[in-house]
Amino acid sequence: MNVVHKIDKESPLYGISPTDLVKERFEVVVILEGVIESTGQTTQARSSYLPSEILWGHRFEPMVSFRKEIGEYAVDHTLFNHTYEVDTPLCSAKDLDELSQIQEELKKQGTNKLLTPFRVPAIAQFSLP
C-alpha cells in the first residue's frame, strides 16, 4: 500500500519550493487508520510534520513487506519516519510546470536550448534555520 499526495495545481503545496519551506508556517498531519481483522478493532497511527521537519527530495521507506515463508504481510513500525533521498528539482511544482511550458515553446520555435531546474547531488546539504 502506498499513500501519496500528488502535488498538482490543486495541491496546497504546488507553489512551495525548498526556500519557501523556511518561510511558511503550516503543519502536515498524517493519520493512518486500519482495522484489526481478528478483533474488528480500529487502530490508528498519527504523525505531524512542521516545515522544518520536511526533507526536500526524500521519500519514506516502505513499511510493509510480504513474507513468503509464512504467506503474510508484515508492517515494520520502526520505519515510520525513515526516509531515503531521491533526485528532486530545487523548485516548486509550479515553477517546474512553467519551465516545461517554456521548454515546449522553445521546441516549437526550433530552438534546441535545454532548460533544467537547478539540482545538487546531496539535497541534505540544503540547510534550514
N, CA, C and O atoms as CSV, one atom per row, in Angstrom:
chain,resi,resn,atom,element,x,y,z
A,1,MET,N,N,0.836,-1.159,0.000
A,1,MET,CA,C,0.000,0.000,0.000
A,1,MET,C,C,0.894,1.239,0.000
A,1,MET,O,O,1.832,1.338,0.791
A,2,ASN,N,N,0.601,2.166,-0.878
A,2,ASN,CA,C,1.292,3.449,-0.913
A,2,ASN,C,C,0.286,4.552,-0.678
A,2,ASN,O,O,-0.777,4.572,-1.299
A,3,VAL,N,N,0.612,5.464,0.209
A,3,VAL,CA,C,-0.213,6.645,0.437
A,3,VAL,C,C,0.547,7.812,-0.165
A,3,VAL,O,O,1.680,8.095,0.223
A,4,VAL,N,N,-0.089,8.493,-1.122
A,4,VAL,CA,C,0.600,9.534,-1.874
A,4,VAL,C,C,-0.248,10.787,-1.935
A,4,VAL,O,O,-1.465,10.714,-2.106
A,5,HIS,N,N,0.386,11.924,-1.796
A,5,HIS,CA,C,-0.270,13.204,-2.069
A,5,HIS,C,C,0.365,13.743,-3.346
A,5,HIS,O,O,1.525,14.155,-3.348
A,6,LYS,N,N,-0.404,13.736,-4.425
A,6,LYS,CA,C,0.111,14.223,-5.700
A,6,LYS,C,C,0.139,15.754,-5.667
A,6,LYS,O,O,-0.872,16.396,-5.382
A,7,ILE,N,N,1.302,16.326,-5.961
A,7,ILE,CA,C,1.429,17.780,-5.976
A,7,ILE,C,C,1.157,18.268,-7.389
A,7,ILE,O,O,2.024,18.234,-8.262
A,8,ASP,N,N,-0.080,18.723,-7.587
A,8,ASP,CA,C,-0.503,19.286,-8.871
A,8,ASP,C,C,-1.127,20.661,-8.610
A,8,ASP,O,O,-1.007,21.196,-7.508
A,9,LYS,N,N,-1.784,21.226,-9.610
A,9,LYS,CA,C,-2.332,22.580,-9.476
A,9,LYS,C,C,-3.364,22.697,-8.363
A,9,LYS,O,O,-3.605,23.795,-7.859
A,10,GLU,N,N,-3.974,21.590,-7.974
A,10,GLU,CA,C,-4.985,21.598,-6.914
A,10,GLU,C,C,-4.377,21.463,-5.511
A,10,GLU,O,O,-5.075,21.670,-4.518
A,11,SER,N,N,-3.107,21.125,-5.420
A,11,SER,CA,C,-2.452,20.886,-4.139
A,11,SER,C,C,-2.074,22.201,-3.453
A,11,SER,O,O,-1.637,23.139,-4.119
A,12,PRO,N,N,-2.237,22.276,-2.139
A,12,PRO,CA,C,-1.769,23.474,-1.422
A,12,PRO,C,C,-0.239,23.590,-1.408
A,12,PRO,O,O,0.296,24.636,-1.043
A,13,LEU,N,N,0.465,22.526,-1.802
A,13,LEU,CA,C,1.930,22.539,-1.832
A,13,LEU,C,C,2.482,22.895,-3.208
A,13,LEU,O,O,3.699,22.941,-3.384
A,14,TYR,N,N,1.613,23.148,-4.188
A,14,TYR,CA,C,2.002,23.361,-5.584
A,14,TYR,C,C,3.038,24.476,-5.766
A,14,TYR,O,O,3.974,24.320,-6.550
A,15,GLY,N,N,2.888,25.572,-5.068
A,15,GLY,CA,C,3.790,26.705,-5.251
A,15,GLY,C,C,4.933,26.773,-4.261
A,15,GLY,O,O,5.654,27.771,-4.225
A,16,ILE,N,N,5.120,25.732,-3.450
A,16,ILE,CA,C,6.147,25.767,-2.404
A,16,ILE,C,C,7.454,25.142,-2.893
A,16,ILE,O,O,7.480,24.020,-3.400
A,17,SER,N,N,8.531,25.899,-2.727
A,17,SER,CA,C,9.886,25.443,-3.067
A,17,SER,C,C,10.637,25.177,-1.762
A,17,SER,O,O,10.122,25.489,-0.689
A,18,PRO,N,N,11.840,24.608,-1.832
A,18,PRO,CA,C,12.599,24.386,-0.594
A,18,PRO,C,C,12.885,25.693,0.154
A,18,PRO,O,O,12.914,25.718,1.384
A,19,THR,N,N,13.093,26.763,-0.592
A,19,THR,CA,C,13.337,28.072,0.033
A,19,THR,C,C,12.096,28.543,0.780
A,19,THR,O,O,12.195,29.125,1.861
A,20,ASP,N,N,10.926,28.287,0.197
A,20,ASP,CA,C,9.673,28.688,0.835
A,20,ASP,C,C,9.431,27.943,2.139
A,20,ASP,O,O,8.790,28.471,3.047
A,21,LEU,N,N,9.942,26.713,2.238
A,21,LEU,CA,C,9.727,25.928,3.454
A,21,LEU,C,C,10.241,26.643,4.699
A,21,LEU,O,O,9.665,26.496,5.777
A,22,VAL,N,N,11.305,27.406,4.564
A,22,VAL,CA,C,11.854,28.101,5.724
A,22,VAL,C,C,10.984,29.290,6.126
A,22,VAL,O,O,11.037,29.740,7.271
A,23,LYS,N,N,10.196,29.789,5.204
A,23,LYS,CA,C,9.363,30.971,5.469
A,23,LYS,C,C,7.932,30.621,5.883
A,23,LYS,O,O,7.321,31.328,6.685
A,24,GLU,N,N,7.407,29.534,5.333
A,24,GLU,CA,C,5.993,29.195,5.525
A,24,GLU,C,C,5.705,28.660,6.925
A,24,GLU,O,O,6.576,28.093,7.584
A,25,ARG,N,N,4.464,28.855,7.357
A,25,ARG,CA,C,4.014,28.332,8.651
A,25,ARG,C,C,2.812,27.433,8.403
A,25,ARG,O,O,1.719,27.917,8.111
A,26,PHE,N,N,3.016,26.129,8.519
A,26,PHE,CA,C,1.940,25.164,8.361
A,26,PHE,C,C,2.349,23.865,9.029
A,26,PHE,O,O,3.486,23.721,9.479
A,27,GLU,N,N,1.434,22.930,9.092
A,27,GLU,CA,C,1.713,21.613,9.653
A,27,GLU,C,C,0.997,20.577,8.798
A,27,GLU,O,O,-0.180,20.738,8.474
A,28,VAL,N,N,1.704,19.519,8.434
A,28,VAL,CA,C,1.109,18.409,7.706
A,28,VAL,C,C,0.825,17.321,8.737
A,28,VAL,O,O,1.736,16.837,9.409
A,29,VAL,N,N,-0.445,16.942,8.856
A,29,VAL,CA,C,-0.848,15.901,9.797
A,29,VAL,C,C,-1.176,14.643,8.994
A,29,VAL,O,O,-1.986,14.675,8.068
A,30,VAL,N,N,-0.533,13.539,9.362
A,30,VAL,CA,C,-0.734,12.260,8.680
A,30,VAL,C,C,-1.376,11.290,9.666
A,30,VAL,O,O,-0.847,11.036,10.747
A,31,ILE,N,N,-2.524,10.758,9.269
A,31,ILE,CA,C,-3.221,9.783,10.108
A,31,ILE,C,C,-3.453,8.522,9.278
A,31,ILE,O,O,-4.069,8.574,8.213
A,32,LEU,N,N,-2.963,7.410,9.766
A,32,LEU,CA,C,-3.152,6.119,9.108
A,32,LEU,C,C,-4.071,5.289,9.998
A,32,LEU,O,O,-3.758,5.025,11.159
A,33,GLU,N,N,-5.207,4.884,9.439
A,33,GLU,CA,C,-6.184,4.146,10.223
A,33,GLU,C,C,-6.470,2.806,9.571
A,33,GLU,O,O,-6.536,2.708,8.346
A,34,GLY,N,N,-6.637,1.787,10.376
A,34,GLY,CA,C,-6.928,0.460,9.856
A,34,GLY,C,C,-7.742,-0.346,10.850
A,34,GLY,O,O,-7.981,0.090,11.977
A,35,VAL,N,N,-8.165,-1.522,10.423
A,35,VAL,CA,C,-8.970,-2.403,11.267
A,35,VAL,C,C,-8.209,-3.711,11.461
A,35,VAL,O,O,-7.705,-4.295,10.502
A,36,ILE,N,N,-8.133,-4.157,12.693
A,36,ILE,CA,C,-7.531,-5.451,13.006
A,36,ILE,C,C,-8.565,-6.508,12.653
A,36,ILE,O,O,-9.634,-6.560,13.262
A,37,GLU,N,N,-8.254,-7.356,11.669
A,37,GLU,CA,C,-9.235,-8.316,11.158
A,37,GLU,C,C,-9.767,-9.261,12.228
A,37,GLU,O,O,-10.966,-9.533,12.274
A,38,SER,N,N,-8.891,-9.759,13.080
A,38,SER,CA,C,-9.318,-10.781,14.056
A,38,SER,C,C,-10.256,-10.228,15.120
A,38,SER,O,O,-11.086,-10.970,15.645
A,39,THR,N,N,-10.146,-8.944,15.450
A,39,THR,CA,C,-10.978,-8.371,16.512
A,39,THR,C,C,-11.989,-7.344,16.002
A,39,THR,O,O,-12.961,-7.034,16.690
A,40,GLY,N,N,-11.764,-6.823,14.808
A,40,GLY,CA,C,-12.634,-5.769,14.284
A,40,GLY,C,C,-12.361,-4.423,14.924
A,40,GLY,O,O,-13.097,-3.462,14.699
A,41,GLN,N,N,-11.308,-4.349,15.718
A,41,GLN,CA,C,-10.972,-3.117,16.404
A,41,GLN,C,C,-10.221,-2.168,15.479
A,41,GLN,O,O,-9.364,-2.590,14.703
A,42,THR,N,N,-10.552,-0.883,15.568
A,42,THR,CA,C,-9.878,0.139,14.774
A,42,THR,C,C,-8.572,0.527,15.466
A,42,THR,O,O,-8.517,0.660,16.688
A,43,THR,N,N,-7.530,0.704,14.668
A,43,THR,CA,C,-6.246,1.169,15.191
A,43,THR,C,C,-5.793,2.371,14.375
A,43,THR,O,O,-6.153,2.516,13.207
A,44,GLN,N,N,-5.009,3.219,14.995
A,44,GLN,CA,C,-4.629,4.465,14.329
A,44,GLN,C,C,-3.186,4.841,14.666
A,44,GLN,O,O,-2.736,4.686,15.802
A,45,ALA,N,N,-2.474,5.337,13.656
A,45,ALA,CA,C,-1.134,5.900,13.857
A,45,ALA,C,C,-1.193,7.339,13.368
A,45,ALA,O,O,-1.756,7.611,12.308
A,46,ARG,N,N,-0.619,8.258,14.127
A,46,ARG,CA,C,-0.683,9.671,13.781
A,46,ARG,C,C,0.704,10.283,13.899
A,46,ARG,O,O,1.461,9.975,14.820
A,47,SER,N,N,1.024,11.157,12.946
A,47,SER,CA,C,2.274,11.901,12.995
A,47,SER,C,C,2.037,13.247,12.336
A,47,SER,O,O,1.129,13.386,11.517
A,48,SER,N,N,2.832,14.224,12.680
A,48,SER,CA,C,2.705,15.531,12.037
A,48,SER,C,C,4.100,16.061,11.720
A,48,SER,O,O,5.092,15.695,12.350
A,49,TYR,N,N,4.135,16.933,10.724
A,49,TYR,CA,C,5.405,17.469,10.251
A,49,TYR,C,C,5.300,18.973,10.077
A,49,TYR,O,O,4.408,19.468,9.388
A,50,LEU,N,N,6.218,19.695,10.707
A,50,LEU,CA,C,6.345,21.139,10.510
A,50,LEU,C,C,7.276,21.373,9.324
A,50,LEU,O,O,8.018,20.466,8.949
A,51,PRO,N,N,7.259,22.566,8.722
A,51,PRO,CA,C,8.141,22.811,7.577
A,51,PRO,C,C,9.616,22.489,7.862
A,51,PRO,O,O,10.320,22.000,6.979
A,52,SER,N,N,10.079,22.755,9.065
A,52,SER,CA,C,11.481,22.482,9.400
A,52,SER,C,C,11.785,20.990,9.474
A,52,SER,O,O,12.951,20.595,9.477
A,53,GLU,N,N,10.744,20.157,9.535
A,53,GLU,CA,C,10.927,18.706,9.610
A,53,GLU,C,C,10.757,18.025,8.254
A,53,GLU,O,O,11.001,16.825,8.129
A,54,ILE,N,N,10.339,18.782,7.241
A,54,ILE,CA,C,10.134,18.215,5.917
A,54,ILE,C,C,11.468,18.148,5.188
A,54,ILE,O,O,12.172,19.152,5.081
A,55,LEU,N,N,11.812,16.978,4.693
A,55,LEU,CA,C,13.074,16.774,3.986
A,55,LEU,C,C,12.803,16.824,2.484
A,55,LEU,O,O,12.238,15.889,1.917
A,56,TRP,N,N,13.204,17.908,1.854
A,56,TRP,CA,C,13.001,18.078,0.412
A,56,TRP,C,C,13.820,17.026,-0.325
A,56,TRP,O,O,15.007,16.853,-0.045
A,57,GLY,N,N,13.204,16.334,-1.251
A,57,GLY,CA,C,13.928,15.345,-2.042
A,57,GLY,C,C,14.084,14.007,-1.345
A,57,GLY,O,O,15.012,13.257,-1.648
A,58,HIS,N,N,13.194,13.699,-0.420
A,58,HIS,CA,C,13.230,12.420,0.282
A,58,HIS,C,C,11.880,11.726,0.167
A,58,HIS,O,O,10.849,12.380,0.013
A,59,ARG,N,N,11.891,10.406,0.241
A,59,ARG,CA,C,10.681,9.587,0.296
A,59,ARG,C,C,10.757,8.699,1.521
A,59,ARG,O,O,11.836,8.409,2.037
A,60,PHE,N,N,9.582,8.272,1.978
A,60,PHE,CA,C,9.550,7.367,3.121
A,60,PHE,C,C,9.932,5.955,2.702
A,60,PHE,O,O,9.598,5.503,1.607
A,61,GLU,N,N,10.640,5.269,3.596
A,61,GLU,CA,C,10.977,3.859,3.380
A,61,GLU,C,C,9.690,3.043,3.395
A,61,GLU,O,O,8.772,3.355,4.154
A,62,PRO,N,N,9.607,2.002,2.567
A,62,PRO,CA,C,8.430,1.127,2.627
A,62,PRO,C,C,8.358,0.443,3.992
A,62,PRO,O,O,9.367,-0.047,4.500
A,63,MET,N,N,7.170,0.413,4.578
A,63,MET,CA,C,6.970,-0.198,5.892
A,63,MET,C,C,6.372,-1.597,5.791
A,63,MET,O,O,6.477,-2.392,6.725
A,64,VAL,N,N,5.746,-1.893,4.658
A,64,VAL,CA,C,5.036,-3.163,4.506
A,64,VAL,C,C,5.831,-4.088,3.596
A,64,VAL,O,O,6.272,-3.683,2.520
A,65,SER,N,N,6.013,-5.325,4.030
A,65,SER,CA,C,6.698,-6.325,3.212
A,65,SER,C,C,5.893,-7.629,3.262
A,65,SER,O,O,5.141,-7.874,4.205
A,66,PHE,N,N,6.065,-8.452,2.235
A,66,PHE,CA,C,5.387,-9.744,2.180
A,66,PHE,C,C,6.389,-10.832,2.532
A,66,PHE,O,O,7.448,-10.934,1.913
A,67,ARG,N,N,6.058,-11.630,3.511
A,67,ARG,CA,C,6.938,-12.715,3.946
A,67,ARG,C,C,6.439,-14.013,3.321
A,67,ARG,O,O,5.463,-14.605,3.781
A,68,LYS,N,N,7.135,-14.451,2.252
A,68,LYS,CA,C,6.731,-15.654,1.502
A,68,LYS,C,C,6.657,-16.901,2.374
A,68,LYS,O,O,5.742,-17.712,2.230
A,69,GLU,N,N,7.634,-17.055,3.292
A,69,GLU,CA,C,7.711,-18.275,4.086
A,69,GLU,C,C,6.467,-18.520,4.939
A,69,GLU,O,O,6.134,-19.668,5.233
A,70,ILE,N,N,5.783,-17.453,5.336
A,70,ILE,CA,C,4.563,-17.635,6.139
A,70,ILE,C,C,3.315,-17.126,5.412
A,70,ILE,O,O,2.200,-17.259,5.916
A,71,GLY,N,N,3.510,-16.542,4.224
A,71,GLY,CA,C,2.382,-16.081,3.415
A,71,GLY,C,C,1.617,-14.921,4.016
A,71,GLY,O,O,0.399,-14.832,3.865
A,72,GLU,N,N,2.327,-14.027,4.699
A,72,GLU,CA,C,1.667,-12.888,5.351
A,72,GLU,C,C,2.432,-11.599,5.081
A,72,GLU,O,O,3.624,-11.590,4.773
A,73,TYR,N,N,1.692,-10.529,5.212
A,73,TYR,CA,C,2.314,-9.210,5.145
A,73,TYR,C,C,2.781,-8.829,6.539
A,73,TYR,O,O,2.150,-9.176,7.538
A,74,ALA,N,N,3.896,-8.111,6.592
A,74,ALA,CA,C,4.422,-7.635,7.864
A,74,ALA,C,C,4.614,-6.121,7.776
A,74,ALA,O,O,5.063,-5.596,6.758
A,75,VAL,N,N,4.269,-5.443,8.848
A,75,VAL,CA,C,4.440,-3.993,8.922
A,75,VAL,C,C,5.525,-3.711,9.947
A,75,VAL,O,O,5.420,-4.120,11.104
A,76,ASP,N,N,6.567,-3.010,9.518
A,76,ASP,CA,C,7.662,-2.642,10.417
A,76,ASP,C,C,7.448,-1.199,10.857
A,76,ASP,O,O,7.837,-0.268,10.152
A,77,HIS,N,N,6.837,-1.013,12.011
A,77,HIS,CA,C,6.514,0.325,12.513
A,77,HIS,C,C,7.756,1.144,12.855
A,77,HIS,O,O,7.671,2.366,12.982
A,78,THR,N,N,8.898,0.498,13.004
A,78,THR,CA,C,10.122,1.243,13.307
A,78,THR,C,C,10.562,2.094,12.117
A,78,THR,O,O,11.373,3.007,12.273
A,79,LEU,N,N,10.028,1.798,10.922
A,79,LEU,CA,C,10.390,2.566,9.723
A,79,LEU,C,C,9.450,3.749,9.482
A,79,LEU,O,O,9.543,4.400,8.441
A,80,PHE,N,N,8.554,4.035,10.416
A,80,PHE,CA,C,7.515,5.045,10.209
A,80,PHE,C,C,8.069,6.403,9.778
A,80,PHE,O,O,7.446,7.072,8.953
A,81,ASN,N,N,9.195,6.825,10.296
A,81,ASN,CA,C,9.768,8.129,9.936
A,81,ASN,C,C,11.078,8.016,9.155
A,81,ASN,O,O,11.781,9.014,9.003
A,82,HIS,N,N,11.420,6.834,8.661
A,82,HIS,CA,C,12.666,6.658,7.911
A,82,HIS,C,C,12.472,7.081,6.455
A,82,HIS,O,O,11.447,6.781,5.842
A,83,THR,N,N,13.471,7.783,5.911
A,83,THR,CA,C,13.398,8.257,4.528
A,83,THR,C,C,14.660,7.900,3.764
A,83,THR,O,O,15.671,7.506,4.347
A,84,TYR,N,N,14.581,8.046,2.435
A,84,TYR,CA,C,15.747,7.914,1.580
A,84,TYR,C,C,15.693,9.034,0.545
A,84,TYR,O,O,14.618,9.525,0.200
A,85,GLU,N,N,16.862,9.427,0.057
A,85,GLU,CA,C,16.981,10.559,-0.858
A,85,GLU,C,C,16.642,10.166,-2.295
A,85,GLU,O,O,17.004,9.084,-2.757
A,86,VAL,N,N,15.940,11.064,-2.996
A,86,VAL,CA,C,15.634,10.890,-4.417
A,86,VAL,C,C,16.011,12.176,-5.153
A,86,VAL,O,O,16.033,13.256,-4.562
A,87,ASP,N,N,16.304,12.052,-6.432
A,87,ASP,CA,C,16.671,13.204,-7.249
A,87,ASP,C,C,15.444,14.093,-7.438
A,87,ASP,O,O,14.449,13.663,-8.022
A,88,THR,N,N,15.512,15.324,-6.948
A,88,THR,CA,C,14.367,16.228,-6.965
A,88,THR,C,C,14.821,17.636,-7.354
A,88,THR,O,O,15.811,18.133,-6.816
A,89,PRO,N,N,14.108,18.286,-8.283
A,89,PRO,CA,C,14.449,19.675,-8.629
A,89,PRO,C,C,14.296,20.593,-7.415
A,89,PRO,O,O,13.424,20.383,-6.572
A,90,LEU,N,N,15.136,21.589,-7.340
A,90,LEU,CA,C,15.065,22.547,-6.233
A,90,LEU,C,C,14.190,23.737,-6.593
A,90,LEU,O,O,14.602,24.891,-6.470
A,91,CYS,N,N,12.983,23.440,-7.037
A,91,CYS,CA,C,11.994,24.473,-7.328
A,91,CYS,C,C,10.626,23.900,-7.027
A,91,CYS,O,O,10.477,22.695,-6.825
A,92,SER,N,N,9.630,24.768,-6.997
A,92,SER,CA,C,8.271,24.294,-6.737
A,92,SER,C,C,7.731,23.556,-7.955
A,92,SER,O,O,8.273,23.670,-9.055
A,93,ALA,N,N,6.660,22.801,-7.750
A,93,ALA,CA,C,5.999,22.118,-8.872
A,93,ALA,C,C,5.460,23.143,-9.863
A,93,ALA,O,O,5.453,22.902,-11.070
A,94,LYS,N,N,5.011,24.278,-9.356
A,94,LYS,CA,C,4.520,25.355,-10.222
A,94,LYS,C,C,5.640,25.869,-11.121
A,94,LYS,O,O,5.452,26.011,-12.330
A,95,ASP,N,N,6.803,26.148,-10.533
A,95,ASP,CA,C,7.952,26.614,-11.321
A,95,ASP,C,C,8.380,25.566,-12.348
A,95,ASP,O,O,8.746,25.906,-13.473
A,96,LEU,N,N,8.333,24.299,-11.958
A,96,LEU,CA,C,8.709,23.220,-12.867
A,96,LEU,C,C,7.739,23.143,-14.050
A,96,LEU,O,O,8.159,22.933,-15.188
A,97,ASP,N,N,6.444,23.313,-13.778
A,97,ASP,CA,C,5.453,23.340,-14.864
A,97,ASP,C,C,5.703,24.508,-15.811
A,97,ASP,O,O,5.624,24.354,-17.030
A,98,GLU,N,N,6.007,25.678,-15.245
A,98,GLU,CA,C,6.287,26.855,-16.076
A,98,GLU,C,C,7.538,26.644,-16.924
A,98,GLU,O,O,7.579,27.046,-18.087
A,99,LEU,N,N,8.544,26.022,-16.351
A,99,LEU,CA,C,9.772,25.714,-17.079
A,99,LEU,C,C,9.482,24.756,-18.235
A,99,LEU,O,O,10.029,24.910,-19.326
A,100,SER,N,N,8.626,23.774,-17.993
A,100,SER,CA,C,8.238,22.827,-19.048
A,100,SER,C,C,7.495,23.528,-20.180
A,100,SER,O,O,7.705,23.212,-21.351
A,101,GLN,N,N,6.630,24.478,-19.837
A,101,GLN,CA,C,5.898,25.241,-20.856
A,101,GLN,C,C,6.852,26.071,-21.707
A,101,GLN,O,O,6.697,26.135,-22.926
A,102,ILE,N,N,7.832,26.704,-21.078
A,102,ILE,CA,C,8.838,27.493,-21.813
A,102,ILE,C,C,9.631,26.570,-22.735
A,102,ILE,O,O,9.914,26.912,-23.883
A,103,GLN,N,N,9.991,25.373,-22.203
A,103,GLN,CA,C,10.745,24.401,-22.992
A,103,GLN,C,C,9.952,23.990,-24.234
A,103,GLN,O,O,10.516,23.878,-25.322
A,104,GLU,N,N,8.651,23.767,-24.072
A,104,GLU,CA,C,7.793,23.392,-25.206
A,104,GLU,C,C,7.720,24.513,-26.239
A,104,GLU,O,O,7.747,24.254,-27.442
A,105,GLU,N,N,7.630,25.746,-25.774
A,105,GLU,CA,C,7.596,26.899,-26.686
A,105,GLU,C,C,8.905,27.008,-27.470
A,105,GLU,O,O,8.899,27.296,-28.667
A,106,LEU,N,N,10.028,26.776,-26.781
A,106,LEU,CA,C,11.329,26.824,-27.455
A,106,LEU,C,C,11.428,25.727,-28.518
A,106,LEU,O,O,11.984,25.954,-29.593
A,107,LYS,N,N,10.897,24.550,-28.224
A,107,LYS,CA,C,10.911,23.455,-29.203
A,107,LYS,C,C,10.085,23.818,-30.432
A,107,LYS,O,O,10.488,23.535,-31.561
A,108,LYS,N,N,8.926,24.448,-30.212
A,108,LYS,CA,C,8.061,24.863,-31.321
A,108,LYS,C,C,8.755,25.897,-32.204
A,108,LYS,O,O,8.534,25.943,-33.414
A,109,GLN,N,N,9.596,26.725,-31.586
A,109,GLN,CA,C,10.319,27.759,-32.318
A,109,GLN,C,C,11.583,27.212,-32.977
A,109,GLN,O,O,12.283,27.936,-33.684
A,110,GLY,N,N,11.871,25.932,-32.744
A,110,GLY,CA,C,13.044,25.320,-33.346
A,110,GLY,C,C,14.331,25.560,-32.578
A,110,GLY,O,O,15.418,25.298,-33.091
A,111,THR,N,N,14.219,26.054,-31.355
A,111,THR,CA,C,15.392,26.278,-30.526
A,111,THR,C,C,15.714,25.000,-29.773
A,111,THR,O,O,14.834,24.408,-29.150
A,112,ASN,N,N,16.953,24.575,-29.824
A,112,ASN,CA,C,17.359,23.338,-29.153
A,112,ASN,C,C,17.913,23.573,-27.753
A,112,ASN,O,O,18.531,22.682,-27.170
A,113,LYS,N,N,17.696,24.754,-27.219
A,113,LYS,CA,C,18.205,25.074,-25.892
A,113,LYS,C,C,17.439,24.276,-24.838
A,113,LYS,O,O,16.208,24.293,-24.822
A,114,LEU,N,N,18.155,23.585,-23.967
A,114,LEU,CA,C,17.540,22.775,-22.930
A,114,LEU,C,C,17.594,23.525,-21.603
A,114,LEU,O,O,18.665,23.921,-21.144
A,115,LEU,N,N,16.432,23.713,-20.998
A,115,LEU,CA,C,16.346,24.361,-19.697
A,115,LEU,C,C,16.075,23.295,-18.653
A,115,LEU,O,O,15.204,22.447,-18.845
A,116,THR,N,N,16.806,23.325,-17.554
A,116,THR,CA,C,16.578,22.371,-16.473
A,116,THR,C,C,16.592,23.103,-15.148
A,116,THR,O,O,17.271,24.119,-15.002
A,117,PRO,N,N,15.837,22.587,-14.171
A,117,PRO,CA,C,15.887,23.194,-12.843
A,117,PRO,C,C,17.230,22.892,-12.201
A,117,PRO,O,O,17.820,21.841,-12.453
A,118,PHE,N,N,17.712,23.800,-11.380
A,118,PHE,CA,C,18.984,23.611,-10.694
A,118,PHE,C,C,18.878,22.435,-9.743
A,118,PHE,O,O,17.935,22.353,-8.957
A,119,ARG,N,N,19.835,21.524,-9.807
A,119,ARG,CA,C,19.865,20.369,-8.921
A,119,ARG,C,C,21.231,20.283,-8.260
A,119,ARG,O,O,22.235,20.728,-8.815
A,120,VAL,N,N,21.251,19.712,-7.085
A,120,VAL,CA,C,22.513,19.422,-6.397
A,120,VAL,C,C,22.521,17.940,-6.051
A,120,VAL,O,O,21.460,17.363,-5.811
A,121,PRO,N,N,23.691,17.312,-6.019
A,121,PRO,CA,C,23.740,15.873,-5.753
A,121,PRO,C,C,23.250,15.499,-4.352
A,121,PRO,O,O,22.643,14.442,-4.182
A,122,ALA,N,N,23.494,16.324,-3.368
A,122,ALA,CA,C,23.090,15.968,-1.996
A,122,ALA,C,C,22.118,16.997,-1.471
A,122,ALA,O,O,22.536,18.071,-1.039
A,123,ILE,N,N,20.846,16.702,-1.495
A,123,ILE,CA,C,19.818,17.607,-1.008
A,123,ILE,C,C,20.015,17.847,0.496
A,123,ILE,O,O,19.625,18.895,1.010
A,124,ALA,N,N,20.605,16.900,1.185
A,124,ALA,CA,C,20.812,17.033,2.628
A,124,ALA,C,C,21.674,18.241,2.959
A,124,ALA,O,O,21.665,18.701,4.101
A,125,GLN,N,N,22.416,18.764,1.994
A,125,GLN,CA,C,23.245,19.933,2.237
A,125,GLN,C,C,22.416,21.202,2.341
A,125,GLN,O,O,22.910,22.220,2.826
A,126,PHE,N,N,21.149,21.161,1.891
A,126,PHE,CA,C,20.264,22.314,1.980
A,126,PHE,C,C,19.955,22.530,3.458
A,126,PHE,O,O,19.352,21.660,4.087
A,127,SER,N,N,20.349,23.653,4.020
A,127,SER,CA,C,20.189,23.848,5.455
A,127,SER,C,C,18.974,24.698,5.769
A,127,SER,O,O,18.673,25.672,5.079
A,128,LEU,N,N,18.294,24.309,6.813
A,128,LEU,CA,C,17.156,25.067,7.331
A,128,LEU,C,C,17.593,25.739,8.618
A,128,LEU,O,O,18.414,25.196,9.357
A,129,PRO,N,N,17.047,26.926,8.894
A,129,PRO,CA,C,17.466,27.615,10.135
A,129,PRO,C,C,17.000,26.905,11.382
A,129,PRO,O,O,17.273,27.362,12.491
